[in-house]
Amino acid sequence: LGKPTARQERPRPGAAQHEDRPGFQYDHEAFLGKEEARSFDQLSPEESRERLGKIVDRIDDNKDGHLTTEELKNWIKRVQKRYIYENVAKVWKDYDLNKDNKIAWEEYKQATYGYYL
C-alpha cells in the first residue's frame, strides 16, 4: 500500500497564475507600471506608504474607502494599457526614420534588419 502524500494546493480553473519573483518586482510593475515601480524603489518606506495611499485613492472608483477585486482589475488593466501605448510610441519613433509619422516598408526593413543588410 502506498503512503499518503501531503496535500498540495491546486490552481483554481480560471485563476490568473504568475511566477513570484524575489522582491515582488512583477507585482509592483503590474500594479504601478514599470516606470512608477522604479521610482518607488528609490523612496523611503514612509514616502512609499504615502504615495501608495494616494494611488489607492485613485483606484477606489466608487470612493467608498475599500478596494474591490473589480477595482483592482480595472486599475491593472489601465496601467498595462498605458505601458503598451508608451511602448508603441517609443517603437514608432525608432521605426519612423524620416519622421513623417508613417512607417514605410523600407523604414521597417532598415530598423528591423538594417544591420544585416
C-alpha positions as CSV (number, residue, x, y, z in Angstrom):
1,L,0.0,0.0,0.0
2,G,1.2,3.5,-0.8
3,K,1.8,6.2,1.8
4,P,-0.5,9.2,1.8
5,T,1.1,12.3,0.3
6,A,0.9,15.8,1.6
7,R,-2.0,17.7,0.2
8,Q,-1.0,20.3,-2.4
9,E,-2.9,23.4,-3.4
10,R,-4.0,23.2,-7.0
11,P,-4.8,26.3,-9.0
12,R,-8.4,27.1,-9.4
13,P,-9.7,27.0,-13.0
14,G,-9.6,30.5,-14.5
15,A,-7.4,31.8,-11.7
16,A,-4.6,34.0,-13.0
17,Q,-1.2,32.5,-12.4
18,H,2.1,34.2,-12.4
19,E,5.6,33.4,-11.2
20,D,6.5,35.2,-8.0
21,R,10.0,36.7,-8.2
22,P,12.2,37.8,-5.3
23,G,11.3,41.3,-4.2
24,F,7.8,41.1,-5.8
25,Q,9.0,43.2,-8.7
26,Y,6.5,41.6,-11.0
27,D,3.7,42.6,-8.8
28,H,5.0,46.2,-8.4
29,E,5.2,46.5,-12.2
30,A,1.7,45.1,-12.7
31,F,0.2,47.3,-10.1
32,L,2.2,50.5,-10.7
33,G,3.6,50.3,-14.2
34,K,7.3,49.8,-15.0
35,E,8.4,53.4,-14.6
36,E,6.4,54.1,-11.5
37,A,7.6,50.9,-9.9
38,R,11.2,52.0,-10.5
39,S,10.5,55.4,-8.8
40,F,9.1,53.6,-5.8
41,D,12.4,51.6,-5.4
42,Q,14.1,54.9,-4.6
43,L,11.7,56.0,-1.8
44,S,11.9,55.6,1.9
45,P,9.2,53.4,3.5
46,E,7.3,56.4,4.7
47,E,7.3,58.1,1.3
48,S,6.4,54.9,-0.3
49,R,3.4,54.4,2.0
50,E,2.2,58.0,1.4
51,R,2.4,57.7,-2.4
52,L,0.8,54.3,-2.3
53,G,-2.1,55.8,-0.3
54,K,-2.7,58.3,-3.0
55,I,-2.7,55.6,-5.6
56,V,-5.2,53.6,-3.6
57,D,-7.5,56.6,-3.5
58,R,-7.3,56.8,-7.3
59,I,-8.1,53.0,-7.6
60,D,-11.2,53.3,-5.4
61,D,-13.6,54.2,-8.2
62,N,-16.7,54.4,-6.0
63,K,-14.9,56.3,-3.2
64,D,-16.2,54.0,-0.5
65,G,-12.8,53.7,1.2
66,H,-12.5,50.0,0.2
67,L,-11.0,48.3,-2.9
68,T,-12.8,45.5,-4.6
69,T,-11.3,42.9,-6.8
70,E,-13.0,44.6,-9.8
71,E,-11.4,47.9,-9.0
72,L,-8.0,46.3,-8.7
73,K,-8.5,44.5,-12.0
74,N,-9.6,47.7,-13.7
75,W,-6.6,49.6,-12.3
76,I,-4.1,46.9,-13.5
77,K,-5.7,47.0,-17.0
78,R,-5.3,50.8,-17.1
79,V,-1.7,50.6,-16.0
80,Q,-0.9,47.8,-18.6
81,K,-2.7,49.7,-21.4
82,R,-0.7,52.8,-20.6
83,Y,2.5,50.8,-20.7
84,I,1.5,49.3,-24.1
85,Y,0.7,52.8,-25.6
86,E,4.0,54.2,-24.3
87,N,5.9,51.3,-25.7
88,V,4.2,51.6,-29.1
89,A,5.1,55.3,-29.2
90,K,8.7,54.6,-28.5
91,V,9.0,51.9,-31.1
92,W,7.2,54.1,-33.6
93,K,9.8,56.8,-33.2
94,D,12.6,54.2,-33.7
95,Y,11.0,52.9,-37.0
96,D,9.8,56.2,-38.4
97,L,13.3,57.1,-39.6
98,N,12.3,60.1,-41.8
99,K,9.9,61.4,-39.0
100,D,6.8,61.8,-41.3
101,N,4.6,59.9,-38.8
102,K,4.3,57.0,-41.2
103,I,6.4,53.8,-41.3
104,A,7.2,52.8,-44.9
105,W,8.3,49.3,-45.7
106,E,11.8,50.5,-46.4
107,E,12.0,52.1,-42.9
108,Y,10.6,49.0,-41.3
109,K,13.2,46.8,-43.1
110,Q,16.0,49.2,-42.2
111,A,15.0,49.5,-38.5
112,T,14.4,45.7,-38.2
113,Y,17.1,44.2,-40.4
114,G,19.4,47.1,-41.1
115,Y,22.5,45.7,-39.5
116,Y,22.0,42.5,-41.6
117,L,21.6,44.4,-45.0
